[in-house]
Amino acid sequence: DAGVIQSPRHEVTEMGQEVTLRCKPISGHDYLFWYRQTMMRGLELLIYFNNNVPIDDSGMPEDRFSAKMPNASFSNLKIQPSEPRDSAVYFCASSHSTGDTEAFFGQGTRLTVV
Amino acid sequence: AQSVTQLDSQVPVFEEAPVELRCNYSSSVSVYLFWYVQYPNQGLQLLLKYLSGSTLVKGINGFEAEFNKSQTSFHLRKPSVHISDTAEYFCAFYGGSQGNLIFGKGTKLSVKP
């Protein structure tokens, strides 16, 4: 398996624009996680899914953020409208289960909102 | 509340010196503990994990960690570091009913020649 695949690797957009980040989890993994990493706040969990169903979205910062998982092989995270403070690295991760198994991370998407 | 504390945000060391990166967790239930490493411009990858059994866990690249339940710690060690170990290291755990990893803020290890 190629691992968790995220696209794009880098995104530069203007404030107010819609941004879509994409993730393809490892085949067979039941859990998918979206994290955001910044210098100030470190690694924050935004939302996670189990079997395509959102389980906990309490980390989503505002209504401007939304995430979907229409099927087992794809998820997207949207920010609309984007703001400069959304600039961060966004990671997607997947795991076969939770607890005793590791989560596998994608390479991340570096988002810059100007 | 469940949390992970990494006591040092940055640790500079010289090559071939030993290193310890500290991690303490707070949880009222049994936990599974992990150390992840993040190289520059990369995602996180697993170094090692503690699930049960022996409290000394060995991982990749010569790293090991010791689980200490009484001190709620899971410190990461390496007896002799290399330049290539320069990276950010994250301690994390699963605790109780939560379905997600709880991460510490990370420790940046900088190995100098």
Interface residues (C-beta under 8 A of the other chain):
Chain A: V4 Y31 F33 G42 L43 L45 Y48 N50 I55 D56 F91 A93 T98 G99 D100 E102 A103 F105 G106 Q107 G108
Chain B: Y32 F34 Y36 N41 Q42 G43 L44 Q45 L46 K49 L51 F90 Y94 Q98 G99 N100 L101 F103 G104 K105 G106
